[in-house]
């Protein structure tokens, strides 16, 4: 076969190129349309956070930002309605990071023990851990509250974090990943005289970075969005989380809602999860779809 014939065979037909190009534009148009639909309510919330109360309650509401941006956000961050939003954001940040970090550490060590250690009833313990998926904190909330109260951890970060750091899902995912690691690596480490924790830190932990990143994003958002448990465990307004704070800003009875401050608080509440997702996007995607896992 001559070079020109081979070149002609590799070139796609003109109709196929046009079809692929049309399909690509159509796919992008659908995607952009979907993004606009999702983004429009967020844009309205942002606009509402930059205008005055009369402009919000007097239809039609403006569709472009106003001149009250700094006034409304300053009032939300440092005054709020009951507690400054800055305090609630800090509480939510501590809780979300604590839950994500605690779940990952416990799950890593649990999966490592289940896969690489031999002890009686190993699979029984694994399935007992897995069965806790059927008992989320909402189901066992009364006994969990009694335990936390008995340890004097009400209105504390420990009370917010510790009951939520066990994760059967993360343990299962790390177990499945560790089982795909070749046995030759463990044998080589054993021959070199590496103890189990040295094998864990030097080999397994670096190999698990993408999985850890993917789980951190999911668990951070899980901790950030917690509402029922913080509502039950905290009575001090200074320990309120941002999700609790938004709910408490809505008026009861004949009170009038301060909508610019509420909308500013809602926008501020979205910023930390967005930062985490965007900053860890590549690792998050690799941790979910990496074919080498």
Secondary structure as UniProt FT lines:
FT   HELIX           3..10
FT   HELIX           14..48
FT   TURN            49..50
FT   HELIX           53..57
FT   HELIX           69..78
FT   HELIX           85..116
FT   TURN            120..121
FT   HELIX           122..131
FT   HELIX           132..134
FT   TURN            137..140
FT   HELIX           141..150
FT   TURN            151..152
FT   TURN            154..155
FT   HELIX           157..161
FT   HELIX           162..164
FT   HELIX           168..179
FT   HELIX           183..191
FT   TURN            192..193
FT   HELIX           196..199
FT   HELIX           200..204
FT   HELIX           205..207
FT   HELIX           209..224
FT   HELIX           228..233
FT   HELIX           237..239
FT   HELIX           242..249
FT   TURN            253..254
FT   HELIX           259..279
FT   HELIX           281..289
FT   TURN            291..292
//
